[in-house]
Amino acid sequence: LENLPFFLVAGFLYVLTQPSLIAAQCLLYGYVVSRLLHFGAYVTGQIHEVRATFWTIGSLILIYLTVRALLAALGA
């Protein structure tokens, strides 16, 4: 939940950079799926490494979205 506002802002700014549709879909859906998998791993009591893997995937996607949006803003 703590990353949801950041994801919404980063995703919105990323979409404003007019990426290809397939790239946007893969990244945005990938983030949502990684968070759902993290939630599922947490609820079912999986080991830390499993939860951390899903968390890291989502975090890397979020970082990528943010960096691309920032680079597009600086390049404009």
All heavy atoms as a GROMACS GRO file, in nm:
protein
  594
    1LEU      N    1   0.082  -0.119   0.000
    1LEU     CA    2   0.000   0.000   0.000
    1LEU      C    3   0.086   0.125   0.000
    1LEU      O    4   0.050   0.225  -0.062
    1LEU     CB    5  -0.094  -0.002   0.120
    1LEU     CG    6  -0.191   0.114   0.131
    1LEU    CD1    7  -0.283   0.119   0.011
    1LEU    CD2    8  -0.269   0.106   0.258
    2GLU      N    9   0.202   0.119   0.064
    2GLU     CA   10   0.284   0.240   0.073
    2GLU      C   11   0.340   0.284  -0.062
    2GLU      O   12   0.375   0.400  -0.079
    2GLU     CB   13   0.398   0.222   0.174
    2GLU     CG   14   0.501   0.119   0.136
    2GLU     CD   15   0.469  -0.021   0.184
    2GLU    OE1   16   0.360  -0.044   0.238
    2GLU    OE2   17   0.554  -0.108   0.166
    3ASN      N   18   0.350   0.194  -0.159
    3ASN     CA   19   0.402   0.230  -0.291
    3ASN      C   20   0.293   0.264  -0.390
    3ASN      O   21   0.323   0.309  -0.501
    3ASN     CB   22   0.486   0.117  -0.349
    3ASN     CG   23   0.622   0.110  -0.283
    3ASN    OD1   24   0.667   0.206  -0.222
    3ASN    ND2   25   0.686  -0.004  -0.294
    4LEU      N   26   0.168   0.247  -0.354
    4LEU     CA   27   0.060   0.270  -0.449
    4LEU      C   28   0.054   0.414  -0.499
    4LEU      O   29   0.046   0.436  -0.620
    4LEU     CB   30  -0.074   0.227  -0.390
    4LEU     CG   31  -0.193   0.235  -0.484
    4LEU    CD1   32  -0.170   0.150  -0.608
    4LEU    CD2   33  -0.319   0.192  -0.413
    5PRO      N   34   0.060   0.516  -0.413
    5PRO     CA   35   0.058   0.653  -0.466
    5PRO      C   36   0.176   0.682  -0.559
    5PRO      O   37   0.160   0.747  -0.662
    5PRO     CB   38   0.064   0.741  -0.340
    5PRO     CG   39   0.014   0.655  -0.231
    5PRO     CD   40   0.056   0.515  -0.267
    6PHE      N   41   0.295   0.632  -0.522
    6PHE     CA   42   0.413   0.650  -0.606
    6PHE      C   43   0.393   0.583  -0.742
    6PHE      O   44   0.428   0.638  -0.846
    6PHE     CB   45   0.536   0.597  -0.533
    6PHE     CG   46   0.665   0.622  -0.605
    6PHE    CD1   47   0.691   0.742  -0.669
    6PHE    CD2   48   0.763   0.525  -0.608
    6PHE    CE1   49   0.811   0.766  -0.734
    6PHE    CE2   50   0.883   0.545  -0.674
    6PHE     CZ   51   0.907   0.666  -0.736
    7PHE      N   52   0.337   0.462  -0.742
    7PHE     CA   53   0.311   0.392  -0.867
    7PHE      C   54   0.213   0.469  -0.954
    7PHE      O   55   0.232   0.480  -1.076
    7PHE     CB   56   0.258   0.251  -0.840
    7PHE     CG   57   0.202   0.183  -0.962
    7PHE    CD1   58   0.285   0.143  -1.064
    7PHE    CD2   59   0.066   0.161  -0.975
    7PHE    CE1   60   0.235   0.080  -1.178
    7PHE    CE2   61   0.015   0.100  -1.087
    7PHE     CZ   62   0.099   0.059  -1.189
    8LEU      N   63   0.108   0.520  -0.895
    8LEU     CA   64   0.009   0.594  -0.973
    8LEU      C   65   0.070   0.718  -1.037
    8LEU      O   66   0.046   0.746  -1.155
    8LEU     CB   67  -0.111   0.632  -0.885
    8LEU     CG   68  -0.196   0.515  -0.836
    8LEU    CD1   69  -0.302   0.564  -0.738
    8LEU    CD2   70  -0.259   0.440  -0.951
    9VAL      N   71   0.151   0.790  -0.964
    9VAL     CA   72   0.216   0.910  -1.018
    9VAL      C   73   0.319   0.871  -1.123
    9VAL      O   74   0.321   0.928  -1.234
    9VAL     CB   75   0.282   0.993  -0.905
    9VAL    CG1   76   0.368   1.104  -0.962
    9VAL    CG2   77   0.175   1.050  -0.813
   10ALA      N   78   0.405   0.776  -1.092
   10ALA     CA   79   0.508   0.734  -1.187
   10ALA      C   80   0.445   0.675  -1.313
   10ALA      O   81   0.492   0.703  -1.424
   10ALA     CB   82   0.601   0.632  -1.123
   11GLY      N   83   0.342   0.595  -1.297
   11GLY     CA   84   0.274   0.537  -1.414
   11GLY      C   85   0.209   0.643  -1.500
   11GLY      O   86   0.218   0.639  -1.624
   12PHE      N   87   0.146   0.741  -1.438
   12PHE     CA   88   0.083   0.850  -1.513
   12PHE      C   89   0.187   0.931  -1.590
   12PHE      O   90   0.170   0.960  -1.709
   12PHE     CB   91   0.004   0.940  -1.418
   12PHE     CG   92  -0.058   1.059  -1.485
   12PHE    CD1   93  -0.165   1.042  -1.572
   12PHE    CD2   94  -0.009   1.186  -1.464
   12PHE    CE1   95  -0.223   1.152  -1.635
   12PHE    CE2   96  -0.065   1.295  -1.526
   12PHE     CZ   97  -0.172   1.278  -1.613
   13LEU      N   98   0.296   0.966  -1.522
   13LEU     CA   99   0.402   1.042  -1.589
   13LEU      C  100   0.467   0.961  -1.701
   13LEU      O  101   0.502   1.015  -1.805
   13LEU     CB  102   0.506   1.089  -1.488
   13LEU     CG  103   0.456   1.191  -1.386
   13LEU    CD1  104   0.564   1.220  -1.283
   13LEU    CD2  105   0.410   1.318  -1.455
   14TYR      N  106   0.482   0.831  -1.678
   14TYR     CA  107   0.540   0.744  -1.782
   14TYR      C  108   0.448   0.741  -1.905
   14TYR      O  109   0.495   0.750  -2.018
   14TYR     CB  110   0.562   0.604  -1.728
   14TYR     CG  111   0.613   0.507  -1.832
   14TYR    CD1  112   0.743   0.515  -1.878
   14TYR    CD2  113   0.531   0.407  -1.884
   14TYR    CE1  114   0.790   0.427  -1.974
   14TYR    CE2  115   0.577   0.320  -1.979
   14TYR     CZ  116   0.707   0.330  -2.024
   14TYR     OH  117   0.753   0.244  -2.119
   15VAL      N  118   0.320   0.730  -1.883
   15VAL     CA  119   0.224   0.727  -1.995
   15VAL      C  120   0.229   0.858  -2.073
   15VAL      O  121   0.213   0.859  -2.195
   15VAL     CB  122   0.082   0.694  -1.944
   15VAL    CG1  123  -0.022   0.716  -2.051
   15VAL    CG2  124   0.076   0.550  -1.894
   16LEU      N  125   0.253   0.968  -2.004
   16LEU     CA  126   0.264   1.098  -2.072
   16LEU      C  127   0.384   1.105  -2.166
   16LEU      O  128   0.387   1.190  -2.255
   16LEU     CB  129   0.271   1.211  -1.970
   16LEU     CG  130   0.144   1.240  -1.891
   16LEU    CD1  131   0.169   1.352  -1.791
   16LEU    CD2  132   0.029   1.274  -1.983
   17THR      N  133   0.483   1.017  -2.147
   17THR     CA  134   0.600   1.016  -2.236
   17THR      C  135   0.570   0.945  -2.368
   17THR      O  136   0.657   0.935  -2.453
   17THR     CB  137   0.721   0.949  -2.169
   17THR    OG1  138   0.696   0.810  -2.151
   17THR    CG2  139   0.755   1.014  -2.037
   18GLN      N  140   0.449   0.895  -2.382
   18GLN     CA  141   0.401   0.826  -2.502
   18GLN      C  142   0.487   0.706  -2.540
   18GLN      O  143   0.539   0.696  -2.652
   18GLN     CB  144   0.390   0.923  -2.619
   18GLN     CG  145   0.293   1.034  -2.594
   18GLN     CD  146   0.285   1.133  -2.709
   18GLN    OE1  147   0.375   1.140  -2.793
   18GLN    NE2  148   0.177   1.207  -2.712
   19PRO      N  149   0.502   0.611  -2.447
   19PRO     CA  150   0.578   0.489  -2.480
   19PRO      C  151   0.495   0.402  -2.574
   19PRO      O  152   0.376   0.427  -2.596
   19PRO     CB  153   0.594   0.422  -2.345
   19PRO     CG  154   0.472   0.463  -2.269
   19PRO     CD  155   0.444   0.605  -2.314
   20SER      N  156   0.558   0.300  -2.628
   20SER     CA  157   0.482   0.206  -2.710
   20SER      C  158   0.378   0.138  -2.620
   20SER      O  159   0.399   0.121  -2.500
   20SER     CB  160   0.573   0.102  -2.773
   20SER     OG  161   0.623   0.013  -2.676
   21LEU      N  162   0.267   0.100  -2.681
   21LEU     CA  163   0.159   0.039  -2.605
   21LEU      C  164   0.204  -0.090  -2.536
   21LEU      O  165   0.173  -0.113  -2.419
   21LEU     CB  166   0.039   0.012  -2.695
   21LEU     CG  167  -0.082  -0.053  -2.629
   21LEU    CD1  168  -0.136   0.035  -2.517
   21LEU    CD2  169  -0.189  -0.082  -2.731
   22ILE      N  170   0.279  -0.172  -2.607
   22ILE     CA  171   0.322  -0.300  -2.550
   22ILE      C  172   0.417  -0.278  -2.432
   22ILE      O  173   0.409  -0.349  -2.332
   22ILE     CB  174   0.384  -0.392  -2.658
   22ILE    CG1  175   0.404  -0.534  -2.603
   22ILE    CG2  176   0.514  -0.338  -2.711
   22ILE    CD1  177   0.276  -0.609  -2.584
   23ALA      N  178   0.505  -0.179  -2.442
   23ALA     CA  179   0.597  -0.150  -2.330
   23ALA      C  180   0.519  -0.104  -2.208
   23ALA      O  181   0.545  -0.148  -2.097
   23ALA     CB  182   0.700  -0.045  -2.373
   24ALA      N  183   0.425  -0.013  -2.230
   24ALA     CA  184   0.346   0.037  -2.119
   24ALA      C  185   0.264  -0.075  -2.055
   24ALA      O  186   0.258  -0.086  -1.931
   24ALA     CB  187   0.254   0.149  -2.166
   25GLN      N  188   0.204  -0.159  -2.136
   25GLN     CA  189   0.125  -0.269  -2.082
   25GLN      C  190   0.212  -0.366  -2.003
   25GLN      O  191   0.174  -0.407  -1.893
   25GLN     CB  192   0.053  -0.343  -2.194
   25GLN     CG  193  -0.064  -0.267  -2.249
   25GLN     CD  194  -0.130  -0.342  -2.365
   25GLN    OE1  195  -0.065  -0.416  -2.438
   25GLN    NE2  196  -0.259  -0.320  -2.382
   26CYS      N  197   0.325  -0.402  -2.058
   26CYS     CA  198   0.413  -0.497  -1.988
   26CYS      C  199   0.459  -0.442  -1.854
   26CYS      O  200   0.458  -0.512  -1.752
   26CYS     CB  201   0.534  -0.530  -2.075
   26CYS     SG  202   0.498  -0.637  -2.214
   27LEU      N  203   0.499  -0.316  -1.852
   27LEU     CA  204   0.549  -0.257  -1.728
   27LEU      C  205   0.438  -0.236  -1.625
   27LEU      O  206   0.454  -0.272  -1.508
   27LEU     CB  207   0.619  -0.124  -1.758
   27LEU     CG  208   0.751  -0.138  -1.833
   27LEU    CD1  209   0.798  -0.003  -1.884
   27LEU    CD2  210   0.856  -0.201  -1.744
   28LEU      N  211   0.328  -0.178  -1.667
   28LEU     CA  212   0.221  -0.149  -1.571
   28LEU      C  213   0.154  -0.276  -1.521
   28LEU      O  214   0.131  -0.291  -1.401
   28LEU     CB  215   0.120  -0.053  -1.634
   28LEU     CG  216   0.178   0.085  -1.672
   28LEU    CD1  217   0.073   0.169  -1.744
   28LEU    CD2  218   0.233   0.158  -1.553
   29TYR      N  219   0.125  -0.368  -1.611
   29TYR     CA  220   0.067  -0.495  -1.567
   29TYR      C  221   0.169  -0.575  -1.486
   29TYR      O  222   0.134  -0.644  -1.391
   29TYR     CB  223   0.017  -0.578  -1.684
   29TYR     CG  224  -0.108  -0.525  -1.751
   29TYR    CD1  225  -0.124  -0.532  -1.888
   29TYR    CD2  226  -0.210  -0.467  -1.677
   29TYR    CE1  227  -0.239  -0.484  -1.951
   29TYR    CE2  228  -0.324  -0.419  -1.737
   29TYR     CZ  229  -0.338  -0.428  -1.874
   29TYR     OH  230  -0.451  -0.380  -1.936
   30GLY      N  231   0.295  -0.568  -1.527
   30GLY     CA  232   0.400  -0.639  -1.454
   30GLY      C  233   0.411  -0.593  -1.310
   30GLY      O  234   0.428  -0.674  -1.220
   31TYR      N  235   0.398  -0.462  -1.289
   31TYR     CA  236   0.402  -0.410  -1.153
   31TYR      C  237   0.285  -0.464  -1.071
   31TYR      O  238   0.303  -0.511  -0.958
   31TYR     CB  239   0.397  -0.257  -1.154
   31TYR     CG  240   0.394  -0.199  -1.015
   31TYR    CD1  241   0.510  -0.181  -0.942
   31TYR    CD2  242   0.273  -0.166  -0.954
   31TYR    CE1  243   0.506  -0.130  -0.812
   31TYR    CE2  244   0.269  -0.116  -0.825
   31TYR     CZ  245   0.386  -0.098  -0.757
   31TYR     OH  246   0.381  -0.048  -0.628
   32VAL      N  247   0.166  -0.458  -1.128
   32VAL     CA  248   0.046  -0.504  -1.057
   32VAL      C  249   0.057  -0.654  -1.026
   32VAL      O  250   0.030  -0.698  -0.912
   32VAL     CB  251  -0.082  -0.473  -1.136
   32VAL    CG1  252  -0.203  -0.538  -1.074
   32VAL    CG2  253  -0.101  -0.322  -1.147
   33VAL      N  254   0.101  -0.732  -1.122
   33VAL     CA  255   0.115  -0.877  -1.101
   33VAL      C  256   0.219  -0.905  -0.993
   33VAL      O  257   0.198  -0.990  -0.906
   33VAL     CB  258   0.149  -0.949  -1.233
   33VAL    CG1  259   0.192  -1.092  -1.209
   33VAL    CG2  260   0.030  -0.944  -1.327
   34SER      N  261   0.331  -0.833  -0.997
   34SER     CA  262   0.435  -0.857  -0.895
   34SER      C  263   0.384  -0.825  -0.755
   34SER      O  264   0.415  -0.896  -0.659
   34SER     CB  265   0.561  -0.776  -0.926
   34SER     OG  266   0.541  -0.640  -0.897
   35ARG      N  267   0.304  -0.722  -0.742
   35ARG     CA  268   0.249  -0.687  -0.610
   35ARG      C  269   0.144  -0.789  -0.566
   35ARG      O  270   0.136  -0.822  -0.448
   35ARG     CB  271   0.189  -0.546  -0.611
   35ARG     CG  272   0.294  -0.437  -0.620
   35ARG     CD  273   0.393  -0.448  -0.504
   35ARG     NE  274   0.485  -0.337  -0.504
   35ARG     CZ  275   0.617  -0.349  -0.507
   35ARG    NH1  276   0.672  -0.468  -0.509
   35ARG    NH2  277   0.693  -0.242  -0.506
   36LEU      N  278   0.065  -0.838  -0.660
   36LEU     CA  279  -0.032  -0.942  -0.625
   36LEU      C  280   0.038  -1.071  -0.582
   36LEU      O  281  -0.004  -1.137  -0.487
   36LEU     CB  282  -0.128  -0.968  -0.741
   36LEU     CG  283  -0.228  -0.856  -0.771
   36LEU    CD1  284  -0.305  -0.887  -0.898
   36LEU    CD2  285  -0.323  -0.835  -0.654
   37LEU      N  286   0.144  -1.106  -0.654
   37LEU     CA  287   0.220  -1.224  -0.616
   37LEU      C  288   0.288  -1.205  -0.480
   37LEU      O  289   0.293  -1.298  -0.400
   37LEU     CB  290   0.324  -1.257  -0.724
   37LEU     CG  291   0.268  -1.310  -0.855
   37LEU    CD1  292   0.378  -1.320  -0.959
   37LEU    CD2  293   0.201  -1.444  -0.835
   38HIS      N  294   0.336  -1.086  -0.455
   38HIS     CA  295   0.397  -1.057  -0.324
   38HIS      C  296   0.292  -1.071  -0.214
   38HIS      O  297   0.318  -1.131  -0.109
   38HIS     CB  298   0.456  -0.916  -0.322
   38HIS     CG  299   0.509  -0.877  -0.189
   38HIS    ND1  300   0.434  -0.807  -0.097
   38HIS    CD2  301   0.628  -0.901  -0.129
   38HIS    CE1  302   0.505  -0.788   0.012
   38HIS    NE2  303   0.624  -0.844  -0.005
   39PHE      N  304   0.173  -1.018  -0.239
   39PHE     CA  305   0.064  -1.030  -0.141
   39PHE      C  306   0.030  -1.177  -0.117
   39PHE      O  307   0.014  -1.220  -0.002
   39PHE     CB  308  -0.059  -0.954  -0.189
   39PHE     CG  309  -0.178  -0.970  -0.101
   39PHE    CD1  310  -0.184  -0.907   0.022
   39PHE    CD2  311  -0.284  -1.050  -0.139
   39PHE    CE1  312  -0.294  -0.923   0.106
   39PHE    CE2  313  -0.394  -1.068  -0.057
   39PHE     CZ  314  -0.399  -1.003   0.065
   40GLY      N  315   0.019  -1.253  -0.226
   40GLY     CA  316  -0.011  -1.396  -0.212
   40GLY      C  317   0.096  -1.470  -0.135
   40GLY      O  318   0.066  -1.556  -0.051
   41ALA      N  319   0.222  -1.436  -0.161
   41ALA     CA  320   0.332  -1.500  -0.088
   41ALA      C  321   0.329  -1.462   0.059
   41ALA      O  322   0.357  -1.545   0.146
   41ALA     CB  323   0.466  -1.460  -0.151
   42TYR      N  324   0.293  -1.338   0.088
   42TYR     CA  325   0.287  -1.292   0.226
   42TYR      C  326   0.173  -1.361   0.302
   42TYR      O  327   0.191  -1.408   0.415
   42TYR     CB  328   0.268  -1.141   0.229
   42TYR     CG  329   0.278  -1.080   0.365
   42TYR    CD1  330   0.402  -1.055   0.422
   42TYR    CD2  331   0.164  -1.049   0.438
   42TYR    CE1  332   0.413  -1.000   0.548
   42TYR    CE2  333   0.174  -0.994   0.565
   42TYR     CZ  334   0.299  -0.970   0.619
   42TYR     OH  335   0.308  -0.916   0.744
   43VAL      N  336   0.057  -1.371   0.237
   43VAL     CA  337  -0.060  -1.430   0.301
   43VAL      C  338  -0.039  -1.580   0.327
   43VAL      O  339  -0.083  -1.632   0.429
   43VAL     CB  340  -0.187  -1.406   0.215
   43VAL    CG1  341  -0.303  -1.490   0.262
   43VAL    CG2  342  -0.224  -1.260   0.219
   44THR      N  343   0.028  -1.647   0.235
   44THR     CA  344   0.048  -1.791   0.250
   44THR      C  345   0.172  -1.826   0.331
   44THR      O  346   0.206  -1.943   0.347
   44THR     CB  347   0.056  -1.860   0.113
   44THR    OG1  348   0.166  -1.805   0.038
   44THR    CG2  349  -0.073  -1.846   0.036
   45GLY      N  350   0.242  -1.725   0.382
   45GLY     CA  351   0.355  -1.750   0.471
   45GLY      C  352   0.479  -1.804   0.401
   45GLY      O  353   0.552  -1.883   0.461
   46GLN      N  354   0.503  -1.760   0.280
   46GLN     CA  355   0.622  -1.805   0.208
   46GLN      C  356   0.748  -1.748   0.275
   46GLN      O  357   0.743  -1.652   0.350
   46GLN     CB  358   0.617  -1.757   0.062
   46GLN     CG  359   0.499  -1.811  -0.015
   46GLN     CD  360   0.504  -1.961  -0.028
   46GLN    OE1  361   0.608  -2.019  -0.057
   46GLN    NE2  362   0.390  -2.026  -0.005
   47ILE      N  363   0.861  -1.808   0.241
   47ILE     CA  364   0.987  -1.761   0.299
   47ILE      C  365   1.020  -1.621   0.247
   47ILE      O  366   0.968  -1.576   0.145
   47ILE     CB  367   1.102  -1.860   0.267
   47ILE    CG1  368   1.123  -1.874   0.117
   47ILE    CG2  369   1.078  -1.994   0.333
   47ILE    CD1  370   1.244  -1.955   0.079
   48HIS      N  371   1.108  -1.556   0.318
   48HIS     CA  372   1.144  -1.418   0.286
   48HIS      C  373   1.196  -1.403   0.143
   48HIS      O  374   1.165  -1.304   0.075
   48HIS     CB  375   1.249  -1.367   0.384
   48HIS     CG  376   1.305  -1.235   0.346
   48HIS    ND1  377   1.234  -1.118   0.360
   48HIS    CD2  378   1.424  -1.200   0.292
   48HIS    CE1  379   1.308  -1.017   0.317
   48HIS    NE2  380   1.423  -1.065   0.275
   49GLU      N  381   1.272  -1.497   0.095
   49GLU     CA  382   1.332  -1.487  -0.038
   49GLU      C  383   1.226  -1.482  -0.148
   49GLU      O  384   1.242  -1.410  -0.247
   49GLU     CB  385   1.430  -1.602  -0.064
   49GLU     CG  386   1.560  -1.590   0.013
   49GLU     CD  387   1.547  -1.621   0.162
   49GLU    OE1  388   1.446  -1.685   0.202
   49GLU    OE2  389   1.636  -1.580   0.237
   50VAL      N  390   1.119  -1.554  -0.131
   50VAL     CA  391   1.010  -1.552  -0.228
   50VAL      C  392   0.942  -1.416  -0.228
   50VAL      O  393   0.922  -1.354  -0.333
   50VAL     CB  394   0.908  -1.665  -0.200
   50VAL    CG1  395   0.786  -1.653  -0.290
   50VAL    CG2  396   0.972  -1.801  -0.215
   51ARG      N  397   0.908  -1.368  -0.109
   51ARG     CA  398   0.843  -1.236  -0.098
   51ARG      C  399   0.935  -1.127  -0.150
   51ARG      O  400   0.893  -1.037  -0.222
   51ARG     CB  401   0.804  -1.208   0.047
   51ARG     CG  402   0.700  -1.303   0.102
   51ARG     CD  403   0.648  -1.260   0.238
   51ARG     NE  404   0.748  -1.210   0.330
   51ARG     CZ  405   0.812  -1.284   0.421
   51ARG    NH1  406   0.784  -1.414   0.431
   51ARG    NH2  407   0.900  -1.230   0.502
   52ALA      N  408   1.062  -1.136  -0.116
   52ALA     CA  409   1.159  -1.033  -0.158
   52ALA      C  410   1.176  -1.032  -0.309
   52ALA      O  411   1.194  -0.925  -0.369
   52ALA     CB  412   1.293  -1.056  -0.089
   53THR      N  413   1.170  -1.147  -0.372
   53THR     CA  414   1.183  -1.153  -0.517
   53THR      C  415   1.068  -1.079  -0.584
   53THR      O  416   1.091  -0.996  -0.673
   53THR     CB  417   1.185  -1.300  -0.565
   53THR    OG1  418   1.298  -1.365  -0.507
   53THR    CG2  419   1.193  -1.308  -0.716
   54PHE      N  420   0.947  -1.104  -0.542
   54PHE     CA  421   0.831  -1.034  -0.600
   54PHE      C  422   0.836  -0.886  -0.570
   54PHE      O  423   0.802  -0.802  -0.654
   54PHE     CB  424   0.700  -1.096  -0.551
   54PHE     CG  425   0.680  -1.238  -0.595
   54PHE    CD1  426   0.630  -1.333  -0.508
   54PHE    CD2  427   0.710  -1.277  -0.724
   54PHE    CE1  428   0.611  -1.464  -0.548
   54PHE    CE2  429   0.691  -1.408  -0.766
   54PHE     CZ  430   0.642  -1.501  -0.678
   55TRP      N  431   0.877  -0.850  -0.450
   55TRP     CA  432   0.887  -0.708  -0.412
   55TRP      C  433   0.992  -0.638  -0.498
   55TRP      O  434   0.971  -0.527  -0.546
   55TRP     CB  435   0.923  -0.697  -0.265
   55TRP     CG  436   0.931  -0.555  -0.218
   55TRP    CD1  437   1.042  -0.478  -0.208
   55TRP    CD2  438   0.822  -0.473  -0.178
   55TRP    NE1  439   1.009  -0.353  -0.163
   55TRP    CE2  440   0.875  -0.348  -0.145
   55TRP    CE3  441   0.685  -0.495  -0.167
   55TRP    CZ2  442   0.795  -0.244  -0.100
   55TRP    CZ3  443   0.605  -0.390  -0.123
   55TRP    CH2  444   0.660  -0.268  -0.090
   56THR      N  445   1.106  -0.704  -0.520
   56THR     CA  446   1.214  -0.645  -0.598
   56THR      C  447   1.173  -0.624  -0.743
   56THR      O  448   1.205  -0.521  -0.802
   56THR     CB  449   1.339  -0.734  -0.589
   56THR    OG1  450   1.377  -0.746  -0.451
   56THR    CG2  451   1.454  -0.675  -0.669
   57ILE      N  452   1.103  -0.719  -0.800
   57ILE     CA  453   1.057  -0.704  -0.938
   57ILE      C  454   0.969  -0.580  -0.951
   57ILE      O  455   0.988  -0.498  -1.041
   57ILE     CB  456   0.982  -0.831  -0.984
   57ILE    CG1  457   1.080  -0.948  -0.998
   57ILE    CG2  458   0.909  -0.806  -1.116
   57ILE    CD1  459   1.013  -1.082  -1.015
   58GLY      N  460   0.874  -0.565  -0.862
   58GLY     CA  461   0.787  -0.448  -0.864
   58GLY      C  462   0.863  -0.319  -0.843
   58GLY      O  463   0.838  -0.218  -0.908
   59SER      N  464   0.959  -0.321  -0.751
   59SER     CA  465   1.038  -0.201  -0.724
   59SER      C  466   1.124  -0.162  -0.844
   59SER      O  467   1.138  -0.044  -0.874
   59SER     CB  468   1.126  -0.223  -0.601
   59SER     OG  469   1.046  -0.240  -0.487
   60LEU      N  470   1.182  -0.259  -0.912
   60LEU     CA  471   1.262  -0.229  -1.030
   60LEU      C  472   1.176  -0.170  -1.142
   60LEU      O  473   1.220  -0.078  -1.212
   60LEU     CB  474   1.335  -0.355  -1.079
   60LEU     CG  475   1.447  -0.404  -0.988
   60LEU    CD1  476   1.502  -0.537  -1.038
   60LEU    CD2  477   1.557  -0.300  -0.976
   61ILE      N  478   1.057  -0.221  -1.158
   61ILE     CA  479   0.965  -0.164  -1.258
   61ILE      C  480   0.932  -0.021  -1.221
   61ILE      O  481   0.933   0.068  -1.307
   61ILE     CB  482   0.838  -0.251  -1.270
   61ILE    CG1  483   0.871  -0.385  -1.333
   61ILE    CG2  484   0.731  -0.177  -1.352
   61ILE    CD1  485   0.758  -0.485  -1.331
   62LEU      N  486   0.906   0.004  -1.096
   62LEU     CA  487   0.873   0.139  -1.049
   62LEU      C  488   0.990   0.235  -1.070
   62LEU      O  489   0.971   0.349  -1.115
   62LEU     CB  490   0.834   0.133  -0.902
   62LEU     CG  491   0.766   0.254  -0.843
   62LEU    CD1  492   0.645   0.296  -0.925
   62LEU    CD2  493   0.723   0.223  -0.701
   63ILE      N  494   1.110   0.189  -1.042
   63ILE     CA  495   1.228   0.271  -1.066
   63ILE      C  496   1.244   0.301  -1.214
   63ILE      O  497   1.273   0.414  -1.254
   63ILE     CB  498   1.354   0.202  -1.008
   63ILE    CG1  499   1.347   0.203  -0.856
   63ILE    CG2  500   1.482   0.269  -1.058
   63ILE    CD1  501   1.448   0.112  -0.789
   64TYR      N  502   1.224   0.201  -1.298
   64TYR     CA  503   1.235   0.221  -1.443
   64TYR      C  504   1.133   0.323  -1.492
   64TYR      O  505   1.167   0.413  -1.571
   64TYR     CB  506   1.217   0.088  -1.517
   64TYR     CG  507   1.225   0.103  -1.666
   64TYR    CD1  508   1.348   0.111  -1.729
   64TYR    CD2  509   1.110   0.110  -1.743
   64TYR    CE1  510   1.356   0.126  -1.867
   64TYR    CE2  511   1.117   0.125  -1.881
   64TYR     CZ  512   1.240   0.133  -1.941
   64TYR     OH  513   1.248   0.148  -2.077
   65LEU      N  514   1.009   0.311  -1.448
   65LEU     CA  515   0.906   0.407  -1.488
   65LEU      C  516   0.945   0.549  -1.449
   65LEU      O  517   0.930   0.644  -1.528
   65LEU     CB  518   0.772   0.372  -1.421
   65LEU     CG  519   0.703   0.244  -1.462
   65LEU    CD1  520   0.580   0.221  -1.375
   65LEU    CD2  521   0.665   0.245  -1.608
   66THR      N  522   0.997   0.563  -1.329
   66THR     CA  523   1.035   0.695  -1.279
   66THR      C  524   1.152   0.752  -1.358
   66THR      O  525   1.150   0.870  -1.398
   66THR     CB  526   1.070   0.686  -1.130
   66THR    OG1  527   0.960   0.630  -1.060
   66THR    CG2  528   1.104   0.822  -1.073
   67VAL      N  529   1.253   0.672  -1.381
   67VAL     CA  530   1.372   0.719  -1.454
   67VAL      C  531   1.334   0.758  -1.597
   67VAL      O  532   1.377   0.864  -1.646
   67VAL     CB  533   1.483   0.612  -1.453
   67VAL    CG1  534   1.595   0.646  -1.550
   67VAL    CG2  535   1.538   0.597  -1.312
   68ARG      N  536   1.253   0.677  -1.663
   68ARG     CA  537   1.212   0.712  -1.801
   68ARG      C  538   1.133   0.841  -1.804
   68ARG      O  539   1.152   0.924  -1.894
   68ARG     CB  540   1.129   0.599  -1.862
   68ARG     CG  541   1.205   0.477  -1.904
   68ARG     CD  542   1.301   0.506  -2.019
   68ARG     NE  543   1.236   0.567  -2.131
   68ARG     CZ  544   1.202   0.507  -2.244
   68ARG    NH1  545   1.231   0.380  -2.258
   68ARG    NH2  546   1.142   0.572  -2.340
   69ALA      N  547   1.044   0.861  -1.708
   69ALA     CA  548   0.966   0.984  -1.704
   69ALA      C  549   1.057   1.104  -1.677
   69ALA      O  550   1.041   1.211  -1.740
   69ALA     CB  551   0.856   0.975  -1.598
   70LEU      N  552   1.152   1.089  -1.586
   70LEU     CA  553   1.244   1.198  -1.557
   70LEU      C  554   1.334   1.230  -1.677
   70LEU      O  555   1.358   1.348  -1.708
   70LEU     CB  556   1.330   1.165  -1.434
   70LEU     CG  557   1.259   1.170  -1.300
   70LEU    CD1  558   1.351   1.116  -1.190
   70LEU    CD2  559   1.214   1.311  -1.268
   71LEU      N  560   1.384   1.128  -1.743
   71LEU     CA  561   1.468   1.151  -1.861
   71LEU      C  562   1.390   1.219  -1.973
   71LEU      O  563   1.442   1.307  -2.041
   71LEU     CB  564   1.528   1.019  -1.910
   71LEU     CG  565   1.634   0.957  -1.820
   71LEU    CD1  566   1.677   0.821  -1.876
   71LEU    CD2  567   1.753   1.050  -1.806
   72ALA      N  568   1.266   1.181  -1.989
   72ALA     CA  569   1.181   1.245  -2.091
   72ALA      C  570   1.157   1.390  -2.054
   72ALA      O  571   1.158   1.478  -2.142
   72ALA     CB  572   1.049   1.170  -2.105
   73ALA      N  573   1.138   1.419  -1.926
   73ALA     CA  574   1.114   1.557  -1.884
   73ALA      C  575   1.240   1.642  -1.901
   73ALA      O  576   1.232   1.758  -1.940
   73ALA     CB  577   1.069   1.559  -1.738
   74LEU      N  578   1.356   1.585  -1.872
   74LEU     CA  579   1.481   1.660  -1.887
   74LEU      C  580   1.520   1.680  -2.033
   74LEU      O  581   1.583   1.779  -2.068
   74LEU     CB  582   1.593   1.588  -1.813
   74LEU     CG  583   1.581   1.584  -1.661
   74LEU    CD1  584   1.691   1.497  -1.602
   74LEU    CD2  585   1.585   1.724  -1.603
   75GLY      N  586   1.477   1.586  -2.117
   75GLY     CA  587   1.510   1.594  -2.258
   75GLY      C  588   1.417   1.686  -2.337
   75GLY      O  589   1.446   1.725  -2.450
   76ALA      N  590   1.306   1.725  -2.277
   76ALA     CA  591   1.208   1.807  -2.349
   76ALA      C  592   1.242   1.954  -2.350
   76ALA      O  593   1.321   2.011  -2.293
   76ALA     CB  594   1.070   1.789  -2.286
   0.00000   0.00000   0.00000
